[in-house]
């Protein structure tokens, strides 16, 4: 039996299946699922720019979006400083970065819920203090970039300036959304302070809905093993994975096209409009001044050894 006859026999064996409408139904379903997964995955970073020799400090870099951002920027030649609470996981990420590139990677222990811990990180309200303490170093760089990881949840939030820590009415979801709104407000207000006398840009990123980041830990979908099992296929279909969630952060870190973009809000590697509350000039100014007052006891640090 020659090759042609073999192919013909295989075709004949599958003819009953090809004649059935079910094969077309399955094909259409798979095509739809693939299209949805591709759409929900979002855009890839469109820039191949390298950042050889640049110092990149990434918080929360031991897992999820922070981890994937650190790995990709390390692959592009950056000197990566992983600011993490879990140094065991952080060291594993650092080892991976060293194994795939000639770039350097080191781990610094920090608990961003402790202002003293943040101060100690820079010496040897977390993100806000960390940004303020790093400004002197960023001002000395050719073009420092600050990228704040916000979330779409900020659009559902408002801020009570008289109860910033939600001591009167606390919910985990409310605190998360408020913190993400605060990051966008800080981004927009600080950009106005920095743009006239520095080369520093500061922008906010919405990574989208990302699975595997711990954000669903307190959600009803993670309340029981049965619920998690039921929701797993839907989460795979409708949520990004951490690599996909990291693309916009990577884009803002490396793209030469964004050298003059500051005080903006990005999602899926595109400029987007934040919530109305996020663009409230009065609210952003008041929040900034109150935050500065809160961190003032920790602002005595005069220099940092991060560039050594």
RODO-2510 file (C-alpha; in nm, 4 decimals, decimal comma):
residues 308
     n   res          X          Y          Z
     1     x     0,0000     0,0000     0,0000
     2     x     0,1552     0,3303    -0,1109
     3     x     0,1469     0,6625     0,0742
     4     x    -0,1506     0,7916    -0,1203
     5     x    -0,3524     0,4825    -0,0314
     6     x    -0,2598     0,5239     0,3375
     7     x    -0,3905     0,8809     0,3403
     8     x    -0,7054     0,7714     0,1576
     9     x    -0,7667     0,4941     0,4116
    10     x    -0,7251     0,7360     0,7038
    11     x    -0,9686     0,9757     0,5392
    12     x    -1,2203     0,6941     0,4882
    13     x    -1,1877     0,5924     0,8545
    14     x    -1,2750     0,9479     0,9639
    15     x    -1,5532     1,0037     0,7086
    16     x    -1,8350     0,9063     0,9521
    17     x    -1,7125     1,1720     1,1933
    18     x    -1,6756     1,4337     0,9200
    19     x    -2,0284     1,3666     0,8029
    20     x    -2,1615     1,4371     1,1526
    21     x    -2,2641     1,7942     1,2383
    22     x    -2,1124     1,7529     1,5850
    23     x    -1,7600     1,8001     1,4563
    24     x    -1,8587     2,1407     1,3204
    25     x    -2,0343     2,2348     1,6449
    26     x    -1,7236     2,1445     1,8440
    27     x    -1,5054     2,3355     1,5997
    28     x    -1,7220     2,6478     1,6288
    29     x    -1,7232     2,6271     2,0089
    30     x    -1,3451     2,5895     2,0233
    31     x    -1,3071     2,8813     1,7842
    32     x    -1,5309     3,1017     2,0001
    33     x    -1,3470     3,0035     2,3185
    34     x    -1,0105     3,0749     2,1549
    35     x    -1,1331     3,4163     2,0389
    36     x    -1,2626     3,5047     2,3867
    37     x    -0,9404     3,3910     2,5547
    38     x    -0,7340     3,5934     2,3080
    39     x    -0,9477     3,9042     2,3602
    40     x    -0,9465     3,8780     2,7395
    41     x    -0,5692     3,8277     2,7354
    42     x    -0,5274     4,1883     2,6267
    43     x    -0,2446     4,3501     2,4330
    44     x     0,1210     4,2514     2,4344
    45     x     0,3861     4,5137     2,4969
    46     x     0,4531     4,6552     2,1485
    47     x     0,8090     4,7661     2,2271
    48     x     1,1220     4,5476     2,2069
    49     x     1,3339     4,8174     2,3720
    50     x     1,6100     4,7007     2,6062
    51     x     1,6968     4,8762     2,9316
    52     x     2,0567     4,7630     2,9824
    53     x     2,2049     4,9011     3,3021
    54     x     1,8837     5,0659     3,4228
    55     x     1,7921     5,0156     3,7868
    56     x     1,4381     4,8838     3,8343
    57     x     1,2800     4,8502     4,1788
    58     x     0,9636     4,6393     4,1796
    59     x     0,7385     4,5884     4,4820
    60     x     0,5470     4,2641     4,5207
    61     x     0,7889     4,0939     4,2843
    62     x     0,7805     3,7475     4,4422
    63     x     0,4631     3,6404     4,2613
    64     x     0,1943     3,7360     4,0132
    65     x     0,2224     4,0499     3,8010
    66     x     0,5264     4,1821     3,9872
    67     x     0,7154     3,8589     3,9306
    68     x     0,6447     3,8486     3,5561
    69     x     0,7326     4,2176     3,5199
    70     x     1,0626     4,1608     3,7001
    71     x     1,1526     3,8599     3,4854
    72     x     1,0802     4,0388     3,1578
    73     x     1,2646     4,3582     3,2549
    74     x     1,5562     4,1443     3,3727
    75     x     1,5544     3,9692     3,0353
    76     x     1,5808     4,3137     2,8770
    77     x     1,8969     4,3925     3,0691
    78     x     1,7696     4,5817     3,3726
    79     x     1,9284     4,5615     3,7160
    80     x     1,6333     4,4363     3,9154
    81     x     1,5708     4,5071     4,2842
    82     x     1,2889     4,2907     4,4131
    83     x     1,1227     4,4565     4,7141
    84     x     0,9358     4,1673     4,8739
    85     x     0,7945     4,0505     5,2044
    86     x     0,8659     3,6834     5,1316
    87     x     1,2397     3,6675     5,0667
    88     x     1,2355     3,2914     4,9993
    89     x     1,0039     3,3409     4,7009
    90     x     1,1897     3,6582     4,6083
    91     x     1,5223     3,4760     4,5912
    92     x     1,3717     3,2154     4,3575
    93     x     1,2609     3,4912     4,1220
    94     x     1,6042     3,6555     4,1442
    95     x     1,7729     3,3255     4,0574
    96     x     1,5480     3,2856     3,7534
    97     x     1,6314     3,6378     3,6353
    98     x     2,0038     3,5686     3,6698
    99     x     1,9670     3,2421     3,4770
   100     x     1,7994     3,3979     3,1728
   101     x     1,9994     3,7167     3,1359
   102     x     2,3250     3,8884     3,2128
   103     x     2,1348     4,1379     3,4241
   104     x     2,1669     4,1563     3,7982
   105     x     1,8909     4,0810     4,0453
   106     x     1,8834     4,1280     4,4210
   107     x     1,6225     4,0938     4,6920
   108     x     1,5306     4,3498     4,9547
   109     x     1,2919     4,2616     5,2375
   110     x     1,0094     4,5101     5,2917
   111     x     0,6619     4,5089     5,4419
   112     x     0,4759     4,7897     5,2644
   113     x     0,2185     4,8015     5,5436
   114     x     0,4961     4,9218     5,7768
   115     x     0,6333     5,2711     5,7132
   116     x     0,9391     5,1888     5,9244
   117     x     1,0041     4,8834     5,7084
   118     x     0,9836     5,0980     5,3947
   119     x     1,2273     5,3456     5,5447
   120     x     1,4679     5,0627     5,6261
   121     x     1,4422     4,9334     5,2696
   122     x     1,5613     5,2628     5,1277
   123     x     1,8255     5,3027     5,3944
   124     x     1,9929     4,9579     5,3298
   125     x     0,1486     5,4371     5,3748
   126     x     0,4155     5,2129     5,1786
   127     x     0,4075     5,3064     4,8083
   128     x     0,3706     5,6779     4,8762
   129     x     0,6584     5,6893     5,1246
   130     x     0,8721     5,4667     4,9030
   131     x     0,8172     5,7018     4,6095
   132     x     0,9047     6,0089     4,8162
   133     x     1,2233     5,8537     4,9522
   134     x     1,3384     5,7476     4,6072
   135     x     1,2819     6,0866     4,4418
   136     x     1,6391     6,2136     4,5038
   137     x     1,7799     5,9106     4,3201
   138     x     1,5248     5,9366     4,0400
   139     x     1,6079     6,3037     3,9861
   140     x     1,9693     6,2071     3,9148
   141     x     1,8740     5,9576     3,6444
   142     x     1,8506     6,0373     3,2743
   143     x     1,4781     5,9752     3,2822
   144     x     1,3261     5,8219     3,5938
   145     x     0,9948     5,6431     3,5588
   146     x     0,7454     5,5729     3,8378
   147     x     0,4728     5,3209     3,7541
   148     x     0,1874     5,2709     4,0002
   149     x    -0,0182     4,9539     3,9720
   150     x    -0,3799     5,0575     4,0138
   151     x    -0,6928     4,8667     3,9124
   152     x    -1,0306     4,9160     3,7511
   153     x    -1,1744     4,8917     4,1026
   154     x    -1,0698     5,2537     4,1579
   155     x    -1,3699     5,3571     3,9477
   156     x    -1,6045     5,2251     4,2164
   157     x    -1,4417     5,4139     4,5002
   158     x    -1,4357     5,7522     4,6675
   159     x    -1,2092     5,8804     4,9442
   160     x    -1,3123     6,0161     5,2819
   161     x    -1,0297     6,2538     5,3713
   162     x    -1,1365     6,2437     5,7365
   163     x    -1,1140     5,8635     5,7539
   164     x    -0,8295     5,7600     5,5222
   165     x    -0,7706     5,4317     5,7053
   166     x    -1,1419     5,3438     5,7030
   167     x    -1,1479     5,3116     6,0806
   168     x    -1,5158     5,4068     6,0906
   169     x    -1,6332     5,1708     5,8185
   170     x    -1,3923     4,9075     5,6909
   171     x    -1,4398     4,6421     5,4248
   172     x    -1,1618     4,4564     5,2440
   173     x    -1,3062     4,5369     4,9016
   174     x    -1,3600     4,9008     4,9929
   175     x    -1,0048     4,9360     5,1224
   176     x    -0,8640     4,7776     4,8075
   177     x    -1,0644     5,0062     4,5776
   178     x    -0,9783     5,3155     4,7824
   179     x    -0,6067     5,2333     4,7754
   180     x    -0,6179     5,2008     4,3967
   181     x    -0,7995     5,5342     4,3642
   182     x    -0,5402     5,6931     4,5929
   183     x    -0,2632     5,5682     4,3638
   184     x    -0,4223     5,7296     4,0589
   185     x    -0,4796     6,0560     4,2481
   186     x    -0,1174     6,0542     4,3650
   187     x    -0,0002     5,9805     4,0111
   188     x    -0,1855     6,2734     3,8581
   189     x    -0,0965     6,5241     4,1311
   190     x     0,2703     6,4287     4,1557
   191     x     0,3078     6,4562     3,7795
   192     x     0,2170     6,8249     3,8058
   193     x     0,4830     6,8740     4,0753
   194     x     0,7566     6,6910     3,8853
   195     x     0,7084     6,7876     3,5218
   196     x     0,8532     7,1403     3,5376
   197     x     1,1815     7,0762     3,7174
   198     x     1,2618     6,7064     3,6673
   199     x     1,2734     6,4454     3,3916
   200     x     1,0729     6,2033     3,6064
   201     x     0,7481     6,0650     3,4669
   202     x     0,4806     5,9024     3,6805
   203     x     0,1908     5,7001     3,5407
   204     x    -0,0715     5,4545     3,6630
   205     x    -0,1525     5,1134     3,5185
   206     x    -0,4640     4,8982     3,5203
   207     x    -0,3411     4,5423     3,4545
   208     x    -0,6946     4,4122     3,4053
   209     x    -0,8518     4,1172     3,5843
   210     x    -0,5663     3,8768     3,6540
   211     x    -0,5850     3,5291     3,8010
   212     x    -0,3183     3,3855     4,0290
   213     x    -0,2452     3,7145     4,2058
   214     x    -0,4226     3,6565     4,5381
   215     x    -0,6855     3,9244     4,4705
   216     x    -0,9635     3,6634     4,4702
   217     x    -0,8610     3,5258     4,8083
   218     x    -1,1498     3,6941     4,9955
   219     x    -1,3930     3,6658     4,7073
   220     x    -1,6976     3,4319     4,7203
   221     x    -1,5474     3,2373     4,4281
   222     x    -1,2702     3,1210     4,6625
   223     x    -1,4929     3,0534     4,9622
   224     x    -1,5023     2,6743     4,9187
   225     x    -1,3095     2,4084     4,7306
   226     x    -1,6239     2,3246     4,5293
   227     x    -1,6732     2,6874     4,4276
   228     x    -1,3090     2,7218     4,3231
   229     x    -1,3365     2,4037     4,1162
   230     x    -1,6515     2,5261     3,9428
   231     x    -1,5061     2,8703     3,8715
   232     x    -1,1633     2,7564     3,7519
   233     x    -1,2589     2,7112     3,3827
   234     x    -1,4325     3,0505     3,3809
   235     x    -1,1343     3,2177     3,5418
   236     x    -0,9076     3,0627     3,2773
   237     x    -1,1373     3,1921     3,0037
   238     x    -1,2179     3,5419     3,1314
   239     x    -0,9177     3,6481     3,3406
   240     x    -0,5645     3,7269     3,2280
   241     x    -0,2680     3,5239     3,3472
   242     x     0,0145     3,7154     3,5245
   243     x     0,2271     3,7360     3,2087
   244     x    -0,0603     3,9053     3,0244
   245     x    -0,1292     4,1280     3,3238
   246     x     0,2310     4,2503     3,3276
   247     x     0,2386     4,3753     2,9664
   248     x     0,1254     4,7338     3,0281
   249     x     0,3702     4,7810     3,3172
   250     x     0,6509     4,6549     3,0934
   251     x     0,5379     4,8893     2,8155
   252     x     0,5508     5,1930     3,0448
   253     x     0,8926     5,0894     3,1747
   254     x     1,0669     5,0420     2,8394
   255     x     0,8949     5,2300     2,5589
   256     x     1,0892     5,5312     2,4272
   257     x     0,7605     5,6694     2,2916
   258     x     0,6428     5,7451     2,6459
   259     x     0,9348     5,9623     2,7536
   260     x     0,7070     6,2673     2,7827
   261     x     0,3912     6,0940     2,9010
   262     x     0,3204     6,1670     3,2667
   263     x     0,0191     6,1796     3,4951
   264     x    -0,1681     5,9339     3,2743
   265     x    -0,3684     5,6150     3,3211
   266     x    -0,2965     5,3151     3,0964
   267     x    -0,4605     4,9799     3,0330
   268     x    -0,3840     4,7174     2,7663
   269     x    -0,0866     4,9298     2,6552
   270     x    -0,3187     5,2170     2,5656
   271     x    -0,4004     5,5532     2,7203
   272     x    -0,7360     5,5380     2,9009
   273     x    -0,9538     5,7761     3,1014
   274     x    -0,9660     5,7164     3,4784
   275     x    -1,2722     5,7762     3,6959
   276     x    -1,4174     6,1204     3,7598
   277     x    -1,2996     6,1038     4,1233
   278     x    -0,9443     6,0334     4,0062
   279     x    -0,9421     6,3599     3,8113
   280     x    -1,0666     6,5709     4,1036
   281     x    -0,7961     6,8371     4,1501
   282     x    -0,9103     6,9365     4,4977
   283     x    -0,9219     6,5765     4,6182
   284     x    -0,5777     6,4925     4,4777
   285     x    -0,4166     6,7986     4,6393
   286     x    -0,5783     6,7381     4,9795
   287     x    -0,4885     6,3672     4,9733
   288     x    -0,1281     6,4465     4,8826
   289     x    -0,0897     6,6998     5,1645
   290     x    -0,2501     6,4711     5,4219
   291     x    -0,0292     6,1821     5,3097
   292     x     0,2830     6,3986     5,3338
   293     x     0,1866     6,4947     5,6872
   294     x     0,1397     6,1290     5,7824
   295     x     0,4797     6,0183     5,6518
   296     x     0,6721     6,3228     5,7741
   297     x     0,8302     6,1373     6,0714
   298     x     0,9838     5,8928     5,8210
   299     x     1,1153     6,1542     5,5783
   300     x     1,4372     6,2291     5,7679
   301     x     1,6307     5,9848     5,5485
   302     x     1,8796     6,1844     5,3415
   303     x     2,0208     5,9284     5,1051
   304     x     1,9902     5,5736     4,9886
   305     x     2,2324     5,2987     4,8964
   306     x     2,0093     5,1497     4,6253
   307     x     2,2406     5,2629     4,3472
   308     x     2,5542     5,1264     4,5084
***
